[in-house]
């Protein structure tokens, strides 16, 4: 890999970089309609579990003074050797023999990041915004069509505000992220077989064809700093995570429920949202010697 930074005048610099990367521990993407994403890691063997390789390019510029920093960076990354694991044995379906398939594909990630920071004074903080897109392509998955990766988050915004007065520190942080993709089934019904028997059938359209609700959260903390003897220092404070108790969804779990054996379909879908932490207060105490 290589990188270059060139200063234009006193406060402005431009940068560029490129690299070729290899990774010998491969992350396997494992998505299930019934249990969400259960990714795991494997050692590469060059065949069934290929070495992950990627080309990464970036460019940007920065404007910096003693008090402020403004940074913009655009990037493009092409990755080969991605793995996706498909488990066709789900708890709802009666499949006698487990069917598991591992697909090999590639991905492209591109985006631009903006960062503005106030570095000095009683009030400090920063705001960052990312506009990004991550697409995957697996020749034998999703009919060979490109689809959004599970971690494709188009918009992400984070603000951090800190204020210090004497021995007190106050912090207010807000995080926003647009919804990530997931695969939503279209319909589920009983399939009539020869002999009059029925078997549940689930039809799934395009992969990652829907998105979860947007994610956002407000955190607040107050910290009191004090001395312990001549050299020790301590902190005591309280923090509130997700101050306004937003219901943020981690993933959606799909369940098929039999409602009426005599009905034409006999099935209906139940969507259960698995949620992240709601309003959570924390009290903390730190010592340093």
KEKE-3310 file (N, C-alpha, C; in steps of 0.2 Angstrom, whole numbers, plus 5000, padded with zeros to 4 digits):
npx = (5004:5001:5003:5000:5003:5000:5004:4995:4999:4997:4986:4979:4978:4980:4976:4980:4978:4982:4980:4983:4976:4976:4967:4968:4959:4942:4927:4911:4896:4880:4864:4848:4830:4824:4831:4839:4855:4869:4884:4900:4918:4931:4946:4955:4957:4961:4952:4938:4936:4941:4955:4953:4953:4957:4956:4960:4956:4958:4955:4956:4954:4960:4956:4964:4965:4972:4961:4951:4946:4943:4938:4938:4935:4935:4931:4935:4932:4936:4932:4936:4932:4922:4911:4896:4884:4871:4858:4847:4839:4827:4819:4805:4801:4799:4812:4821:4834:4848:4852:4865:4874:4888:4892:4902:4908:4909:4912:4908:4912:4909:4910:4909:4916:4913:4920:4920:4927:4929:4942:4947:4944:4931:4920:4920:4920:4913:4906:4901:4898:4893:4891:4887:4889:4886:4888:4885:4889:4885:4888:4880:4869:4854:4850:4861:4860:4865:4865:4861:4873:4872:4877:4876:4874:4867:4866:4874:4875:4884:4885:4895:4896:4904:4907:4916:4918:4926:4928:4919:4912:4902:4893:4885:4878:4873:4867:4863:4857:4853:4841:4846:4848:4837:4831:4815:4802:4789:4777:4769:4763:4752:4758:4751:4753:4756:4745:4737:4743:4751:4763:4772:4776:4788:4789:4802:4807:4818:4835:4839:4829:4822:4821:4827:4819:4825:4839:4842:4848:4850:4862:4868:4879:4886:4900:4911:4926:4940:4953:4965:4974:4991:4995:4985:4969:4952:4935:4918:4902:4886:4877:4866:4860:4852:4842:4829:4822:4821:4815:4825:4828:4837:4837:4825:4815:4807:4792:4783:4766:4753:4737:4724:4720:4711:4710:4713:4727:4732:4742:4751:4762:4772:4780:4794:4802:4818:4825:4837:4846:4835:4830:4843:4851:4867:4878:4895:4912:4928:4946:4962:4980)
npy = (4994:5012:5029:5047:5063:5080:5097:5111:5127:5135:5129:5120:5103:5090:5073:5056:5038:5021:5003:4986:4972:4957:4944:4931:4926:4922:4930:4923:4926:4924:4922:4921:4919:4916:4917:4929:4937:4927:4927:4920:4915:4908:4899:4902:4891:4892:4886:4880:4889:4904:4915:4931:4945:4962:4978:4995:5012:5029:5046:5064:5079:5091:5104:5113:5122:5129:5128:5122:5108:5102:5089:5079:5064:5052:5036:5020:5003:4987:4970:4953:4935:4934:4926:4918:4910:4898:4891:4879:4872:4875:4879:4879:4871:4855:4846:4832:4830:4839:4854:4863:4877:4885:4900:4909:4925:4943:4960:4978:4993:5009:5027:5043:5053:5065:5076:5087:5096:5104:5109:5116:5125:5128:5121:5108:5096:5086:5083:5070:5064:5051:5045:5031:5016:4998:4985:4968:4954:4938:4924:4913:4915:4924:4924:4928:4942:4958:4963:4973:4974:4966:4975:4987:5003:5018:5031:5039:5048:5057:5066:5073:5081:5091:5098:5107:5112:5118:5105:5097:5088:5087:5078:5075:5065:5061:5049:5043:5032:5026:5014:4996:4983:4969:4952:4950:4939:4935:4927:4914:4897:4882:4869:4858:4841:4826:4812:4819:4825:4839:4852:4865:4880:4892:4907:4917:4933:4944:4945:4953:4963:4972:4985:4989:4999:5016:5020:5028:5037:5045:5050:5054:5061:5064:5069:5069:5075:5071:5072:5060:5059:5063:5059:5051:5050:5052:5047:5050:5047:5048:5041:5041:5030:5030:5040:5045:5033:5026:5013:5004:4993:4977:4966:4957:4943:4930:4921:4906:4903:4891:4894:4889:4873:4870:4880:4888:4893:4891:4896:4910:4924:4929:4943:4946:4958:4960:4969:4982:4990:4999:5014:5016:5018:5022:5020:5026:5023:5027:5024:5031:5028)
npz = (5000:4998:5002:5000:5006:5003:5007:5005:5006:5022:5030:5022:5016:5004:5000:4995:4992:4990:4989:4990:4997:5008:5016:5028:5037:5035:5035:5036:5030:5037:5035:5041:5039:5050:5062:5061:5057:5058:5058:5056:5058:5048:5044:5030:5015:5002:4993:4996:5005:5001:5000:5006:4996:4992:4983:4987:4986:4989:4992:4996:5006:5018:5030:5042:5057:5072:5080:5074:5063:5047:5037:5022:5014:5001:4995:4987:4986:4981:4983:4983:4985:4995:5007:5008:5018:5016:5025:5023:5031:5042:5057:5056:5044:5038:5034:5030:5028:5032:5022:5017:5010:5003:4996:4985:4982:4977:4981:4981:4989:4991:4995:5004:5016:5029:5040:5054:5067:5082:5092:5103:5119:5131:5126:5116:5102:5089:5072:5061:5045:5034:5018:5010:5000:4998:4989:4984:4974:4969:4959:4959:4967:4972:4959:4952:4952:4957:4974:4989:5002:5019:5028:5022:5024:5020:5024:5038:5053:5065:5080:5093:5108:5119:5135:5147:5163:5176:5188:5181:5168:5154:5142:5127:5115:5099:5087:5071:5059:5043:5038:5038:5026:5024:5021:5016:5016:5004:5003:5011:5011:5010:5001:4990:4989:4980:4984:4993:5004:5012:5012:5020:5011:5007:5000:4994:4988:4980:4986:5001:5000:5007:5020:5037:5050:5052:5062:5077:5091:5107:5118:5135:5147:5163:5172:5186:5191:5201:5213:5220:5234:5231:5218:5212:5203:5200:5194:5194:5189:5179:5166:5153:5142:5126:5128:5125:5123:5111:5100:5093:5080:5079:5071:5060:5064:5056:5058:5054:5056:5059:5056:5052:5047:5037:5029:5013:5012:5025:5032:5040:5041:5054:5061:5071:5079:5084:5096:5101:5115:5125:5134:5146:5161:5168:5181:5185:5191:5192:5194:5194:5196)
capx = (5000:5005:4999:5003:4999:5003:5002:4994:4998:4998:4981:4976:4982:4977:4979:4978:4981:4980:4983:4981:4976:4974:4965:4968:4953:4937:4921:4906:4889:4875:4858:4842:4824:4821:4836:4843:4862:4874:4890:4906:4924:4934:4953:4955:4961:4962:4948:4931:4936:4946:4958:4950:4958:4954:4959:4957:4958:4955:4957:4953:4958:4959:4958:4965:4968:4973:4954:4946:4948:4937:4941:4933:4938:4931:4935:4932:4935:4933:4934:4935:4933:4917:4908:4889:4882:4864:4856:4840:4836:4824:4815:4798:4800:4801:4817:4824:4841:4851:4855:4869:4877:4892:4893:4908:4906:4913:4908:4911:4910:4911:4907:4912:4915:4914:4921:4921:4929:4931:4947:4949:4939:4927:4915:4923:4915:4913:4901:4903:4893:4895:4887:4890:4885:4890:4884:4888:4887:4887:4885:4875:4865:4850:4849:4866:4859:4868:4861:4864:4875:4868:4880:4875:4870:4868:4867:4876:4877:4885:4887:4898:4896:4907:4907:4919:4918:4930:4929:4913:4912:4895:4893:4879:4880:4867:4869:4858:4859:4848:4840:4850:4844:4836:4827:4808:4798:4783:4771:4770:4757:4753:4759:4747:4757:4752:4742:4733:4747:4753:4769:4773:4781:4789:4792:4806:4809:4825:4839:4839:4824:4818:4826:4824:4818:4831:4842:4844:4849:4853:4866:4870:4883:4889:4906:4914:4933:4943:4960:4965:4981:4995:4995:4979:4964:4946:4930:4912:4897:4880:4876:4860:4860:4845:4838:4822:4820:4820:4814:4829:4828:4843:4835:4818:4814:4801:4790:4776:4761:4747:4731:4718:4722:4706:4710:4717:4734:4734:4748:4752:4768:4773:4787:4796:4807:4823:4827:4843:4845:4831:4833:4847:4855:4873:4883:4902:4917:4935:4952:4969:4985)
capy = (5000:5018:5035:5053:5069:5086:5103:5117:5133:5133:5125:5115:5098:5085:5066:5050:5032:5015:4997:4979:4969:4950:4942:4924:4924:4925:4931:4920:4929:4918:4926:4917:4922:4914:4919:4934:4936:4923:4927:4917:4916:4902:4900:4901:4885:4893:4882:4881:4895:4907:4921:4938:4950:4969:4984:5000:5018:5034:5053:5068:5085:5093:5111:5113:5127:5127:5127:5118:5103:5100:5083:5075:5058:5048:5029:5015:4997:4981:4964:4946:4930:4934:4920:4918:4903:4897:4885:4878:4868:4880:4875:4878:4867:4848:4844:4827:4830:4846:4856:4869:4879:4891:4903:4913:4931:4949:4966:4984:4998:5016:5032:5049:5054:5072:5077:5093:5095:5110:5106:5119:5129:5124:5117:5104:5091:5085:5080:5066:5061:5046:5043:5025:5010:4992:4980:4961:4950:4931:4922:4907:4918:4929:4923:4931:4949:4962:4965:4977:4970:4967:4981:4993:5009:5023:5037:5039:5054:5056:5072:5073:5088:5090:5104:5106:5118:5116:5098:5094:5086:5085:5075:5074:5062:5059:5045:5042:5028:5024:5006:4991:4978:4962:4948:4949:4934:4937:4924:4907:4894:4875:4866:4852:4836:4819:4808:4823:4828:4846:4854:4872:4883:4899:4911:4923:4937:4946:4945:4960:4967:4977:4988:4990:5006:5020:5019:5034:5037:5051:5048:5060:5059:5069:5066:5074:5073:5073:5070:5055:5060:5067:5057:5048:5054:5048:5050:5047:5050:5045:5041:5039:5028:5030:5045:5045:5026:5024:5006:5002:4986:4974:4962:4954:4936:4928:4914:4904:4901:4888:4897:4885:4868:4869:4886:4887:4893:4888:4899:4917:4926:4934:4946:4948:4963:4959:4976:4984:4993:5005:5018:5013:5022:5019:5024:5023:5025:5026:5026:5030:5030)
capz = (5000:4998:5003:4999:5008:5001:5010:5000:5010:5029:5033:5018:5013:5000:5001:4991:4994:4986:4992:4989:5004:5008:5023:5028:5041:5031:5038:5033:5031:5037:5036:5042:5040:5057:5067:5059:5055:5063:5055:5059:5055:5046:5041:5022:5013:4995:4989:4998:5009:4998:5003:5004:4993:4990:4981:4991:4984:4993:4990:5001:5008:5025:5032:5049:5061:5079:5084:5070:5058:5042:5033:5018:5011:4997:4994:4983:4988:4978:4987:4981:4990:5000:5008:5011:5020:5016:5028:5020:5036:5046:5062:5054:5039:5039:5030:5033:5028:5032:5016:5018:5004:5004:4990:4984:4978:4977:4983:4980:4993:4989:4999:5005:5023:5031:5047:5057:5074:5086:5096:5109:5122:5136:5122:5111:5099:5082:5069:5056:5041:5029:5013:5007:4997:4998:4985:4983:4968:4970:4953:4960:4973:4970:4951:4949:4952:4962:4979:4994:5008:5025:5032:5018:5027:5015:5028:5045:5056:5073:5083:5099:5111:5126:5139:5153:5168:5182:5188:5178:5161:5151:5136:5123:5108:5095:5082:5066:5053:5039:5039:5034:5022:5026:5016:5018:5012:5000:5005:5014:5010:5010:4995:4990:4986:4978:4990:4997:5009:5012:5015:5020:5006:5008:4994:4995:4982:4979:4992:5004:4996:5011:5025:5043:5051:5053:5069:5080:5099:5111:5125:5139:5153:5168:5175:5191:5191:5208:5215:5226:5236:5227:5211:5210:5200:5200:5191:5196:5185:5177:5159:5150:5135:5122:5132:5123:5123:5104:5099:5087:5078:5077:5065:5061:5064:5053:5060:5051:5061:5056:5058:5050:5043:5032:5024:5007:5013:5031:5036:5040:5043:5060:5061:5077:5079:5090:5097:5104:5121:5126:5139:5150:5165:5171:5186:5184:5195:5189:5198:5191:5200)
cpx = (5004:5000:5003:4999:5003:5000:5001:4994:4999:4992:4978:4980:4977:4980:4976:4981:4978:4983:4979:4981:4974:4973:4964:4963:4947:4930:4915:4899:4884:4869:4852:4836:4821:4825:4840:4850:4866:4880:4896:4912:4927:4941:4952:4959:4963:4957:4941:4931:4942:4949:4955:4955:4954:4959:4956:4960:4954:4958:4953:4957:4956:4960:4958:4968:4969:4966:4950:4949:4942:4941:4936:4937:4933:4935:4931:4936:4932:4936:4932:4936:4928:4914:4901:4887:4874:4862:4848:4836:4833:4820:4807:4796:4802:4805:4821:4831:4844:4854:4859:4874:4881:4893:4899:4907:4911:4909:4912:4908:4913:4907:4911:4911:4917:4915:4923:4922:4931:4935:4948:4943:4935:4922:4920:4918:4917:4907:4904:4897:4896:4889:4890:4886:4889:4886:4888:4885:4890:4884:4880:4870:4861:4850:4855:4866:4863:4863:4865:4867:4872:4871:4879:4871:4872:4870:4869:4878:4878:4888:4889:4899:4899:4908:4911:4920:4921:4931:4923:4914:4905:4896:4886:4880:4873:4870:4863:4861:4853:4847:4844:4846:4843:4832:4820:4805:4791:4777:4773:4763:4758:4753:4756:4752:4753:4750:4738:4737:4749:4759:4770:4778:4782:4792:4796:4808:4816:4828:4839:4835:4820:4823:4822:4823:4825:4833:4844:4844:4852:4856:4868:4873:4885:4894:4909:4921:4936:4950:4960:4973:4984:4995:4989:4973:4958:4940:4923:4906:4891:4879:4869:4860:4853:4841:4831:4819:4817:4820:4818:4829:4835:4842:4828:4818:4807:4799:4783:4772:4755:4741:4724:4720:4717:4706:4714:4725:4736:4739:4748:4759:4768:4780:4788:4802:4812:4826:4834:4841:4840:4834:4837:4852:4861:4876:4890:4906:4923:4940:4958:4974:4992)
cpy = (5006:5024:5041:5059:5075:5092:5108:5123:5130:5129:5120:5109:5093:5078:5061:5044:5026:5009:4991:4975:4961:4949:4935:4921:4927:4925:4928:4923:4924:4922:4921:4921:4921:4915:4925:4932:4932:4922:4923:4917:4909:4904:4898:4895:4886:4890:4884:4887:4900:4913:4927:4943:4957:4974:4990:5007:5024:5041:5058:5075:5087:5100:5111:5119:5125:5125:5122:5113:5101:5095:5080:5070:5054:5042:5025:5008:4991:4975:4958:4941:4930:4928:4921:4911:4903:4891:4884:4874:4873:4876:4874:4873:4860:4845:4838:4827:4837:4848:4863:4870:4885:4894:4908:4919:4937:4954:4972:4989:5004:5021:5038:5051:5062:5072:5084:5093:5102:5107:5109:5123:5124:5119:5114:5099:5090:5082:5076:5064:5057:5045:5037:5020:5004:4987:4973:4958:4943:4927:4917:4909:4924:4930:4927:4939:4952:4963:4969:4972:4971:4973:4987:4998:5015:5030:5036:5046:5054:5063:5071:5080:5087:5097:5103:5112:5116:5109:5094:5093:5084:5083:5073:5071:5060:5055:5043:5037:5026:5016:5002:4986:4972:4959:4947:4944:4937:4934:4917:4903:4886:4873:4859:4847:4830:4815:4812:4826:4835:4847:4862:4875:4890:4902:4917:4926:4938:4946:4952:4965:4972:4980:4989:4997:5009:5019:5026:5034:5043:5048:5054:5057:5065:5066:5071:5071:5075:5070:5065:5056:5064:5066:5054:5052:5049:5051:5046:5051:5046:5046:5038:5037:5028:5034:5045:5039:5025:5016:5005:4994:4983:4970:4959:4947:4934:4921:4913:4901:4897:4891:4893:4880:4867:4875:4885:4888:4890:4891:4907:4918:4930:4936:4949:4952:4962:4966:4977:4987:4999:5010:5015:5017:5018:5023:5021:5027:5023:5028:5026:5032:5029)
cpz = (5000:4999:5002:5002:5006:5004:5005:5005:5017:5032:5029:5016:5009:5001:4996:4993:4990:4990:4990:4995:5003:5016:5023:5033:5037:5035:5034:5035:5031:5040:5036:5043:5047:5063:5066:5057:5060:5060:5059:5055:5053:5043:5034:5020:5005:4990:4991:5002:5006:5002:5001:5002:4991:4988:4984:4988:4988:4991:4995:5002:5015:5026:5039:5052:5068:5083:5080:5065:5054:5038:5029:5014:5007:4996:4990:4985:4984:4981:4984:4986:4996:5001:5011:5012:5020:5019:5026:5026:5042:5051:5060:5049:5041:5034:5033:5034:5028:5025:5018:5012:5005:4997:4990:4980:4979:4979:4982:4985:4991:4994:5000:5013:5024:5038:5049:5064:5077:5092:5103:5112:5127:5132:5116:5108:5092:5079:5063:5052:5035:5024:5009:5004:4997:4994:4984:4977:4969:4963:4954:4966:4970:4962:4948:4949:4958:4968:4985:5000:5014:5029:5028:5021:5024:5019:5035:5047:5063:5075:5091:5102:5118:5129:5145:5157:5175:5183:5185:5171:5159:5144:5133:5116:5105:5089:5078:5061:5050:5040:5035:5031:5026:5021:5019:5013:5009:5003:5007:5013:5010:5003:4995:4986:4984:4984:4995:5003:5007:5015:5015:5015:5007:5002:4996:4989:4982:4986:4995:5001:5001:5016:5031:5045:5053:5061:5071:5088:5101:5117:5128:5145:5157:5172:5180:5192:5198:5209:5221:5228:5231:5219:5208:5207:5200:5196:5193:5192:5183:5170:5158:5143:5132:5127:5131:5121:5116:5103:5092:5086:5076:5071:5066:5060:5062:5056:5056:5056:5057:5060:5057:5045:5037:5027:5018:5008:5020:5035:5036:5043:5050:5060:5068:5077:5085:5090:5101:5111:5121:5131:5145:5154:5168:5176:5186:5189:5193:5194:5194:5195:5196)
residu = (UNK:UNK:UNK:UNK:UNK:UNK:UNK:UNK:UNK:UNK:UNK:UNK:UNK:UNK:UNK:UNK:UNK:UNK:UNK:UNK:UNK:UNK:UNK:UNK:UNK:UNK:UNK:UNK:UNK:UNK:UNK:UNK:UNK:UNK:UNK:UNK:UNK:UNK:UNK:UNK:UNK:UNK:UNK:UNK:UNK:UNK:UNK:UNK:UNK:UNK:UNK:UNK:UNK:UNK:UNK:UNK:UNK:UNK:UNK:UNK:UNK:UNK:UNK:UNK:UNK:UNK:UNK:UNK:UNK:UNK:UNK:UNK:UNK:UNK:UNK:UNK:UNK:UNK:UNK:UNK:UNK:UNK:UNK:UNK:UNK:UNK:UNK:UNK:UNK:UNK:UNK:UNK:UNK:UNK:UNK:UNK:UNK:UNK:UNK:UNK:UNK:UNK:UNK:UNK:UNK:UNK:UNK:UNK:UNK:UNK:UNK:UNK:UNK:UNK:UNK:UNK:UNK:UNK:UNK:UNK:UNK:UNK:UNK:UNK:UNK:UNK:UNK:UNK:UNK:UNK:UNK:UNK:UNK:UNK:UNK:UNK:UNK:UNK:UNK:UNK:UNK:UNK:UNK:UNK:UNK:UNK:UNK:UNK:UNK:UNK:UNK:UNK:UNK:UNK:UNK:UNK:UNK:UNK:UNK:UNK:UNK:UNK:UNK:UNK:UNK:UNK:UNK:UNK:UNK:UNK:UNK:UNK:UNK:UNK:UNK:UNK:UNK:UNK:UNK:UNK:UNK:UNK:UNK:UNK:UNK:UNK:UNK:UNK:UNK:UNK:UNK:UNK:UNK:UNK:UNK:UNK:UNK:UNK:UNK:UNK:UNK:UNK:UNK:UNK:UNK:UNK:UNK:UNK:UNK:UNK:UNK:UNK:UNK:UNK:UNK:UNK:UNK:UNK:UNK:UNK:UNK:UNK:UNK:UNK:UNK:UNK:UNK:UNK:UNK:UNK:UNK:UNK:UNK:UNK:UNK:UNK:UNK:UNK:UNK:UNK:UNK:UNK:UNK:UNK:UNK:UNK:UNK:UNK:UNK:UNK:UNK:UNK:UNK:UNK:UNK:UNK:UNK:UNK:UNK:UNK:UNK:UNK:UNK:UNK:UNK:UNK:UNK:UNK:UNK:UNK:UNK:UNK:UNK:UNK:UNK:UNK:UNK:UNK:UNK:UNK:UNK:UNK:UNK:UNK:UNK:UNK:UNK:UNK:UNK)
# end
